[in-house]
Amino acid sequence: MKVRSFLTTAAWLLLLPLCLHAQASGPDSRWVAGIGFGFSMYPYTQQSLQGERDANLIPVETTVEYRLSRWFSLTAHFSFGQLHTSRVRSEFVGNDSYPFLLSYKVKTVAAYAAPRVQFRIWQGDLGVALGLGRYRQWFDQNSYTINNRQYLLKYRGVDNDFLVFRTDYTYWPQRRFGIAIGFEATESFGGPGKNAFPEPRQPLPGNLEPAGIFDALQPRIRGYSTTTIWAGFRYRF
């Protein structure tokens, strides 16, 4: 273990002069804009239902960066994503099992700003950012019971704040055009508590049977907590 730590420290010390030397050739323009596409896993859990359902999300983003110095910049990110699950067979947990099918759709709009520290490495920039953001989500759920009744349940959008950590590398094959890849992790805080979507946009059906399934259909799911891999393009003005 000590040998591995020593080798890791030595590698960083050898790389540091290269990073510092490359920083001397900073970009000519302070403004950078970009677009990107991501892939993330959303661990949504219906606490009143048996089992857990994960869904893949393919979000899109736009980003703007203003470089204050060769080491430091400010960034702003705007993203939109939508996930839609297929029909899942679930059972209502009550006195008796009540099997039914459900699917849901979640739309998320998010924006955050963050300070960013970057290092010039070879023909690219390695950056690390830590910031705060705000998102808004909407939740729609389709339920299909065994008696062939279909219920479309729509819930009011919710707003919440989140903390974001992001690291990325932008390679510049040309002076103005770059290709970026990165990793991002978000964690929400505050919010409405256990039920992420407490208020329906329309009254829920009052004839749901058996008694108690009315409450079971309400989404009691986790908040906005994701890990996303991003890839995209950057343009330097």
N, C-alpha and C positions, 0 to 999 in steps of 0.2 A: 504494500500500500504506500509506504514511504517512497519507494522507487518510482511508482507511478506519479505521485504528487510532484516529485522532483523533476521528472521528465516533462510534465505539463507546465510547470513554472519556467523551465528552461526554454520550452517552445514559445511561450508568450514573450519572454525576454528577447528571443531572437527575432520574433515578428514585429515587436514594437518599433525598432528603428525604421523598418520598412514602412510601417503605417505613418510614422511621423514625417519621414522623407516625402512620401506621396502626398501628404497634406499640403505641401507647399504649392502644388499645382491644383488649386481649387477651381471651381467652375467660374465662367465669366459672368453668368447671369444668376441673380438671387432667386428667381421665381421658377418653380417646377410644378407642372400639373400632370395628372395621370388618371388612367382608368384601370380597373382590375376585376378579376373574377376569383371567387373563393370556393372552398369546400369545407364544410364543417358538419359535426354531429350534434344534434339537439337531443339531449336525454329528457324527454317529456314523460312524466309519470302520472297516471291517473290513480291517485291514492285510494279512491273508493272502488276501484276495479282491480281484478286480479291481473298480475303481470305488468310488464313495463315495455314501452314502445319507443324505440329510437328512430329518428328520421334524419335523412341526409338533407342538407341545405346547400344550395348553390347561389350565394349572394353576389351582387355586383356592387362596385364602389367607384367613387370619384375622389380624388385627393388633390390638395393644393399645399405646397410647401414654400415657405419663405426663409431663405438662409441668411441668418444674421452675421455669421462668421464661418470660417472654414470648419469649426468644430460644432457649431450650435445652430439649430433652426427651429422654426415653429411649423406645425403641420395641422391640417384640418381634413377630416375624412367624413364622407357621407355614403351610406350604404342602404340597399334595399334587398330583402330576401323573402322568399315564400316557400313553405314546405307543405306538402300534401301527402298524407298517409293513405295507404290502401285500406280496404275494409278488414278489420280485425275482429275475430270472434272473442268476445269477453263475457264474463259472468258477473252479475250483480251480487255483491256479497251482502246477504241479509239472512232472513230465516230460511229462505229457499233459494236455490240457484235459479237465475233467470237469464238464460243465454240470449245475446243479441249481437249484432254487428254494428261497428261504428267506424267512422273515419273523421279526420279533422284537418283543417287548414289554418295555418298561422302565418300572418303577414307581419314583417318587422321592418321598420324604418329607424335608422340609427345615425347619430352624428356625434363626433367627439373631436376635441382639440388636444394637442399634446406637444410639449417640448421634446426635441429630438437631438441626441448627440450622435455624430457621425464620424467615421474614420475613413480616410481615403486609402483604399487598398488596391494596388495595381490600377486597373482601368474601371474602378467602381467605388461605390460608397457603401459601407456597412453601418447601419443605423440602429439605435435602440431608443424607444419612446415609451413614456409612461404618462397616461392622461386620464381625463374624466369625460364622460359623455352622457347622452340622454337618448332613450329610445321610446318608440310607441309601437304597440302590438295590437292586432285584432285576431280574434279566435272565432271560427265557425266550425260547427260539428254536425255531422249527419249521423243519425241513429236509425238502424233498421231492426225492428223487433221481429220475433218469431211469428207474429200474426200479420206480417207484411205491412205494418204501419211504418211510415217514415217520418222522422222529426228532424227539421232543420233548426238548429239552435245557434243563434248569433249573439255574441257578447260584446259589450262596449269595449272600445280600445282603452288600454292602460298606458300610463307614462311612468317611467322609472329612470333612475340614474345608474351608471355603471362605471367601474374602473377597468382600464384596458392597459395591457402590456403588449408591445409589438417590437419585433426585430425583423429587419429585412436587409437585403443586399440588392443594389441597383448596378447593373453592368452597362457601361456606356460604349457601345460599338461605334457611335458617332458623337460629335460634340453636343448635338441637341436631342438625340434619340436614345432612350435607355430601356432596358428590360429588367423588371424587378420581381423578386420572389421573397416571400416573408411568412412569418408565423405570428399569430395573434391570439391572445387569451383575454376573455372578458368575464367579469363577475359583477352581477347587479347587487345593489344594496338599497335598503328602504323598501318602498312599495307597499302593496295592499296586504301582505302577510301570507298565510298559507294558501289562500285561493288567489291565484294570479289574475283571474277574470271573474270578479264577484257579481257583476251586474249584467244581466242580459239586455240586448238591444230591443227585444220584444218579449212579451210574456211567454213563459214556458207553458207547454200544453198541460192542462189540469187533469187530463184523463189518462195519464200514464199509469200503468198497472204493472206489477203489484204496488202497493203503497210503499213509498220510500225510494223508488227508482227516480223520482223527480229530483231528489238531491244528488243521487249517484251520477246523474248525467252532467252535472256542473263540473267544469274543469278545475281540478285541484292539482296544479302542475308546478314544476319548478320555474324559477324566473329565467332571466336572460343570462345564461352562463354557457359560454361556447369556447371551443378551440378551433381555429380556422387556419387553413393554409391558403395563402394568396399568391396570385401571379398576375402580372399586368405590364403595362407600358408607361413610360414616363417621357415627358417632353419638356425641355429646358428652353425658356423664352430668351 
